[in-house]
Amino acid sequence: MITFEVHVHPGSKVNRVGGLYAGALVVRVREKAVDGRATDAVTSAIADAFGVGRSQVACLRGHRSRRKYLSVEGEEIYLTTTLNELLGI
């Protein structure tokens, strides 16, 4: 399992994961920040980006914020490598 911060851009034209903003992984989602729909879209986009099931991604902190703290369950070496690639490191 790994944990990391994401910076969310709700209401974007496309869903996209990648890049770095103020030390956090950038996640762009189409959903607007209404009734938790953006948070649900973020967990889904992260699951797709890491190649894991949606149930393996959890929002630990920041449910109503652009800055969220997430956890992803799985093989740590693979997840860390994927995170570094998405961050552009």
C-alpha positions in Angstrom: 0.0 0.0 0.0 1.1 3.5 -0.7 -0.3 6.9 0.3 0.1 10.2 -1.4 -1.5 13.6 -2.0 -3.4 14.7 -5.1 -4.4 18.1 -6.3 -7.8 17.9 -8.1 -9.1 20.0 -11.0 -12.8 19.3 -11.1 -14.8 20.3 -14.1 -12.0 19.7 -16.6 -12.6 18.8 -20.2 -11.0 15.4 -19.9 -10.1 12.9 -17.1 -6.4 12.8 -16.8 -3.8 11.8 -14.1 -0.3 13.1 -14.3 2.0 16.0 -13.4 3.1 17.7 -10.3 1.6 20.7 -8.5 3.0 21.9 -5.2 4.2 18.4 -4.3 1.0 16.6 -5.2 -0.1 14.4 -8.2 -2.4 16.3 -10.5 -5.8 14.7 -11.2 -8.2 16.3 -13.7 -11.8 15.0 -13.7 -14.9 16.0 -15.7 -17.2 15.9 -12.7 -17.9 19.1 -10.8 -17.4 19.3 -7.1 -21.0 18.6 -6.2 -22.2 16.0 -3.7 -18.9 14.1 -3.7 -19.0 13.3 -7.4 -15.5 14.8 -8.1 -14.1 12.7 -5.2 -15.7 9.5 -6.7 -14.3 10.4 -10.1 -10.8 10.9 -8.6 -10.8 7.5 -7.0 -11.9 6.0 -10.2 -9.3 7.8 -12.3 -6.5 6.8 -9.8 -7.7 3.2 -9.9 -7.4 3.2 -13.7 -4.1 5.0 -13.7 -2.6 2.4 -11.3 -4.3 -0.6 -12.8 -6.1 -1.6 -9.7 -9.7 -2.1 -8.7 -11.7 0.9 -7.5 -12.1 -0.7 -4.1 -8.3 -0.6 -3.6 -8.3 3.2 -3.7 -9.4 5.2 -0.6 -9.6 8.9 0.1 -8.2 9.2 3.6 -8.4 13.0 4.0 -9.8 16.0 2.1 -13.2 14.6 0.8 -14.4 18.1 0.2 -11.1 19.7 -0.8 -9.0 20.0 -3.9 -6.1 18.6 -1.9 -6.8 15.0 -1.0 -4.7 12.3 0.7 -5.3 8.9 -1.0 -4.1 5.3 -0.4 -3.8 2.6 -3.0 -3.5 -1.0 -2.1 -1.3 -3.4 -4.0 2.3 -4.4 -4.6 4.3 -1.4 -3.2 7.2 -1.6 -5.8 4.8 -1.5 -8.7 2.7 1.3 -7.2 5.7 3.4 -6.3 7.1 3.0 -9.8 3.7 4.0 -11.4 3.4 7.0 -9.0 6.9 8.2 -10.0 6.0 7.9 -13.7 2.8 9.8 -13.3 4.6 12.5 -11.3 7.3 12.7 -14.1 10.1 11.8 -11.8 
